[in-house]
């Protein structure tokens, strides 16, 4: 057991992620190790990043979304602009059923600019809309989905639809956390 623990620690050190490793030992007939976190970009945790990535990918796969190959863009944009990681995918769900229904070749799953703005890629659209939400909405006082909805869309049901999809992502995240809570014994 001690050799396995030392081996794992040395791998973490080698990968340069050992800065902030919190190990929780689970008592029982045989002790397991549950690594709870280690730092990556800024104060964001790698396990949080991977969980969000897995959840977004799972939902996009479920809806057969063309955005599934751009999960990393969603993650990097949400961290770069300090957005809820489920906000942009949820907006894409409402505006285009996760990118399935938008102007051909527009790469605009968000309905940005009434859907008439064309982007060279989904990654560029994700980055542009994330930056726009931060700069032109949140930084100017839109603190809730309802606040954003009043500006983003003329209809009065947009915010409730975005919240529905955000809750879908949150529910999947909870399911993944429940699965993750089972400790693998060494």
C-alpha positions as CSV (number, residue, x, y, z in Angstrom):
1,X,0.0,0.0,0.0
2,X,2.8,2.4,0.9
3,X,4.6,1.7,-2.3
4,X,1.5,2.4,-4.4
5,X,1.0,5.7,-2.5
6,X,4.6,6.7,-3.0
7,X,4.3,5.8,-6.7
8,X,1.2,7.9,-7.1
9,X,2.8,10.9,-5.3
10,X,5.9,10.7,-7.5
11,X,3.8,10.6,-10.7
12,X,1.9,13.7,-9.5
13,X,5.2,15.4,-8.7
14,X,6.5,14.5,-12.1
15,X,3.4,15.9,-13.8
16,X,3.8,19.1,-11.8
17,X,0.4,18.9,-10.2
18,X,1.5,18.1,-6.7
19,X,1.3,21.7,-5.5
20,X,-2.0,21.3,-3.8
21,X,-2.9,17.7,-3.4
22,X,-5.4,16.9,-0.6
23,X,-5.6,13.2,0.1
24,X,-8.5,11.9,2.1
25,X,-8.0,8.4,3.5
26,X,-11.2,6.5,3.8
27,X,-11.5,4.2,6.8
28,X,-12.7,0.7,6.4
29,X,-11.4,-2.8,6.1
30,X,-9.0,-1.6,3.5
31,X,-8.1,2.1,3.1
32,X,-8.5,3.9,-0.2
33,X,-7.3,7.2,-1.4
34,X,-9.6,9.9,-2.7
35,X,-7.7,12.8,-4.3
36,X,-10.0,15.7,-3.8
37,X,-8.3,18.5,-5.7
38,X,-5.2,20.0,-7.2
39,X,-4.7,23.4,-8.7
40,X,-4.3,24.3,-12.4
41,X,-5.2,27.6,-13.9
42,X,-5.5,30.3,-11.2
43,X,-7.7,29.1,-8.4
44,X,-9.7,26.6,-10.5
45,X,-9.5,23.0,-9.6
46,X,-8.6,20.3,-12.1
47,X,-11.2,17.9,-10.8
48,X,-13.9,20.7,-11.2
49,X,-12.7,21.4,-14.8
50,X,-12.8,17.7,-15.7
51,X,-16.2,17.2,-14.2
52,X,-17.7,20.2,-16.1
53,X,-16.0,19.0,-19.3
54,X,-17.5,15.5,-18.8
55,X,-21.0,16.8,-18.1
56,X,-21.1,19.1,-21.1
57,X,-19.8,16.4,-23.4
58,X,-22.3,13.9,-22.1
59,X,-25.3,16.3,-22.7
60,X,-24.0,17.3,-26.1
61,X,-23.5,13.7,-27.0
62,X,-27.1,12.9,-25.9
63,X,-28.5,15.6,-28.2
64,X,-26.2,14.6,-31.1
65,X,-24.8,18.1,-31.1
66,X,-22.2,19.4,-33.6
67,X,-20.7,21.3,-30.7
68,X,-19.5,18.1,-29.0
69,X,-16.0,18.6,-30.4
70,X,-15.8,22.1,-28.9
71,X,-16.2,21.2,-25.3
72,X,-12.7,22.5,-24.5
73,X,-13.8,25.9,-26.0
74,X,-16.7,26.0,-23.6
75,X,-14.5,25.2,-20.7
76,X,-11.7,27.6,-21.5
77,X,-14.1,30.4,-22.3
78,X,-16.1,30.0,-19.0
79,X,-12.9,30.1,-17.0
80,X,-11.4,33.0,-19.0
81,X,-14.4,35.2,-18.6
82,X,-15.5,33.8,-15.2
83,X,-18.9,32.5,-16.4
84,X,-20.9,29.6,-15.2
85,X,-19.7,26.8,-17.4
86,X,-23.2,25.7,-18.2
87,X,-24.4,29.1,-19.4
88,X,-23.1,29.1,-22.9
89,X,-24.1,25.5,-23.7
90,X,-27.6,26.3,-22.2
91,X,-28.0,29.3,-24.4
92,X,-27.0,27.2,-27.5
93,X,-29.7,24.7,-26.5
94,X,-32.4,27.4,-26.5
95,X,-31.2,29.2,-29.6
96,X,-30.3,26.3,-31.8
97,X,-30.9,23.0,-30.1
98,X,-27.2,22.8,-29.3
99,X,-26.1,24.0,-32.7
100,X,-28.3,21.7,-34.8
101,X,-30.6,24.4,-36.1
102,X,-28.9,27.6,-37.2
103,X,-28.0,29.3,-40.5
104,X,-26.1,26.9,-42.6
105,X,-22.3,27.3,-42.1
106,X,-22.8,30.2,-39.6
107,X,-21.2,28.4,-36.7
108,X,-23.5,30.5,-34.6
109,X,-25.4,28.3,-32.2
110,X,-26.2,31.3,-29.9
111,X,-28.5,33.3,-32.2
112,X,-25.9,36.1,-31.6
113,X,-26.8,39.1,-33.8
114,X,-30.2,37.6,-34.5
115,X,-28.3,34.5,-35.7
116,X,-27.0,36.5,-38.8
117,X,-23.4,36.8,-37.6
118,X,-21.3,34.1,-39.2
119,X,-18.2,32.7,-37.4
120,X,-15.3,30.7,-38.9
121,X,-15.7,28.1,-36.3
122,X,-17.8,27.1,-33.2
123,X,-14.8,27.8,-31.1
124,X,-14.7,31.4,-32.3
125,X,-18.4,31.8,-31.7
126,X,-18.1,30.4,-28.1
127,X,-15.2,32.8,-27.4
128,X,-16.9,35.8,-28.9
129,X,-20.3,35.3,-27.1
130,X,-18.5,34.5,-23.8
131,X,-16.6,37.7,-24.0
132,X,-19.7,39.6,-25.1
133,X,-21.7,38.2,-22.2
134,X,-19.0,39.2,-19.7
135,X,-18.3,42.7,-21.2
136,X,-21.7,43.8,-22.4
137,X,-24.0,42.1,-19.9
138,X,-22.5,40.9,-16.7
139,X,-20.0,43.8,-16.2
140,X,-22.8,46.2,-16.9
141,X,-25.0,44.8,-14.1
142,X,-26.8,41.8,-15.5
143,X,-26.3,39.6,-12.5
144,X,-28.9,36.8,-13.2
145,X,-30.2,34.8,-16.1
146,X,-33.3,36.9,-16.0
147,X,-31.3,40.1,-16.2
148,X,-29.3,38.7,-19.2
149,X,-32.6,37.5,-20.8
150,X,-34.1,41.0,-20.9
151,X,-31.2,42.2,-23.0
152,X,-30.4,39.0,-25.0
153,X,-33.8,38.2,-26.2
154,X,-37.1,40.0,-26.9
155,X,-39.3,37.2,-25.6
156,X,-40.2,36.7,-22.0
157,X,-39.6,33.0,-21.8
158,X,-35.9,32.9,-22.8
159,X,-34.5,33.0,-19.3
160,X,-36.8,30.2,-18.1
161,X,-35.7,28.0,-21.0
162,X,-32.0,28.8,-20.3
163,X,-32.5,27.9,-16.7
164,X,-34.2,24.6,-17.7
165,X,-31.1,23.6,-19.6
166,X,-28.7,24.8,-16.9
167,X,-30.6,22.6,-14.4
168,X,-30.2,19.7,-16.8
169,X,-26.5,20.2,-16.7
170,X,-26.5,20.6,-12.9
171,X,-28.5,17.4,-12.5
172,X,-26.0,15.5,-14.7
173,X,-23.2,17.0,-12.6
174,X,-24.9,15.8,-9.4
175,X,-25.2,12.3,-11.0
176,X,-21.5,12.3,-11.8
177,X,-20.6,13.4,-8.3
178,X,-22.6,10.6,-6.8
179,X,-20.8,8.1,-9.1
180,X,-17.5,9.8,-8.2
181,X,-18.1,9.5,-4.5
182,X,-17.6,5.8,-4.5
183,X,-14.0,5.3,-3.5
184,X,-11.9,2.7,-5.3
185,X,-9.9,0.7,-2.9
186,X,-6.3,0.0,-3.5
